[in-house]
Amino acid sequence: METKLEADIRMQTFIKVRTVRVPEGEEPTLADGNCCAFAAFEEGSRATRFAQGEGLPGKAVATGHPVVESWAPGGVTAGSETMVALPIHHDRDIAHIVAWNC
């Protein structure tokens, strides 16, 4: 059941969750995020590690390019229709992966 805070946030912006991951070896690890209104999503995000090529953050690390998915099973479960992962480069390396769930 959606809380009042979650409903208010959903009505104010189409971006439901923003996360920032940093590559640690082969796995992008959660460094920061704005998903506190969705406590279950935040807990799951902190516990989840993506191997290279796995999930949106892992695909962004593997390809070095933005990844956009609509109606992905994990996103639909979290209440998102579209998810975007954008790798941020520094020199030739990926410094961060910023992801939005909309």
C-alpha positions as CSV (number, residue, x, y, z in Angstrom):
1,M,0.0,0.0,0.0
2,E,1.4,3.4,-1.0
3,T,1.9,5.9,1.9
4,K,0.8,9.5,1.7
5,L,4.4,10.6,1.3
6,E,5.0,8.2,-1.6
7,A,1.8,9.4,-3.3
8,D,2.8,13.1,-2.8
9,I,6.2,12.5,-4.3
10,R,4.7,10.5,-7.2
11,M,2.4,13.4,-8.0
12,Q,5.2,16.0,-7.9
13,T,7.7,14.5,-10.3
14,F,7.9,11.8,-12.9
15,I,11.3,10.7,-11.5
16,K,10.5,8.3,-8.7
17,V,14.0,7.2,-7.8
18,R,17.6,8.4,-8.5
19,T,20.6,6.3,-7.7
20,V,24.3,6.8,-8.2
21,R,26.6,3.8,-8.4
22,V,30.4,3.6,-8.6
23,P,32.2,0.8,-10.3
24,E,34.0,-1.3,-7.7
25,G,35.9,-3.8,-9.7
26,E,33.4,-5.3,-12.1
27,E,30.3,-4.4,-10.0
28,P,28.6,-1.0,-9.8
29,T,27.9,-0.4,-6.1
30,L,25.3,2.0,-4.7
31,A,27.0,5.2,-3.5
32,D,24.1,7.6,-3.2
33,G,20.4,7.8,-4.0
34,N,17.2,9.6,-3.6
35,C,14.8,6.8,-2.9
36,C,14.1,7.3,0.8
37,A,10.4,7.6,0.2
38,F,10.5,4.1,-1.1
39,A,12.1,2.3,1.8
40,A,11.8,-1.2,0.4
41,F,13.3,-0.1,-2.9
42,E,16.2,1.6,-1.1
43,E,16.9,-1.5,1.0
44,G,16.9,-3.7,-2.1
45,S,19.1,-1.2,-4.0
46,R,21.7,-1.2,-1.2
47,A,21.8,-5.0,-1.0
48,T,21.9,-5.5,-4.8
49,R,25.1,-5.9,-6.7
50,F,25.1,-6.0,-10.5
51,A,27.7,-7.9,-12.4
52,Q,29.0,-6.3,-15.5
53,G,26.3,-6.7,-18.2
54,E,23.6,-7.4,-15.6
55,G,20.7,-5.0,-14.9
56,L,20.8,-1.4,-16.1
57,P,23.8,-0.3,-14.1
58,G,25.8,-3.4,-15.2
59,K,24.8,-2.9,-18.8
60,A,25.9,0.7,-18.7
61,V,29.3,-0.4,-17.3
62,A,29.7,-3.1,-19.9
63,T,28.8,-0.9,-22.9
64,G,29.9,2.5,-21.6
65,H,26.7,3.9,-23.2
66,P,23.4,5.0,-21.8
67,V,20.8,2.3,-21.3
68,V,17.0,2.8,-21.5
69,E,14.4,0.2,-20.7
70,S,10.7,0.4,-20.5
71,W,8.4,-2.0,-18.7
72,A,11.3,-4.1,-17.3
73,P,10.0,-6.6,-14.7
74,G,12.0,-5.1,-11.8
75,G,11.0,-1.6,-12.6
76,V,7.3,-2.5,-12.9
77,T,7.5,-4.2,-9.5
78,A,8.9,-1.0,-8.1
79,G,6.3,1.2,-9.8
80,S,8.5,2.5,-12.6
81,E,7.6,2.4,-16.3
82,T,11.0,3.5,-17.7
83,M,14.5,3.3,-16.3
84,V,17.6,5.1,-17.6
85,A,21.2,4.4,-16.7
86,L,23.8,6.9,-17.7
87,P,27.5,6.2,-17.3
88,I,29.6,9.3,-16.4
89,H,33.1,9.1,-17.8
90,H,36.3,10.6,-16.4
91,D,39.2,10.3,-18.9
92,R,38.6,6.8,-20.4
93,D,37.1,5.3,-17.2
94,I,33.5,5.2,-15.9
95,A,33.4,7.2,-12.7
96,H,29.7,6.9,-11.9
97,I,26.5,5.4,-13.2
98,V,23.5,7.6,-12.6
99,A,20.1,5.9,-12.9
100,W,16.6,7.2,-12.9
101,N,13.4,5.3,-12.5
102,C,10.4,7.1,-14.0
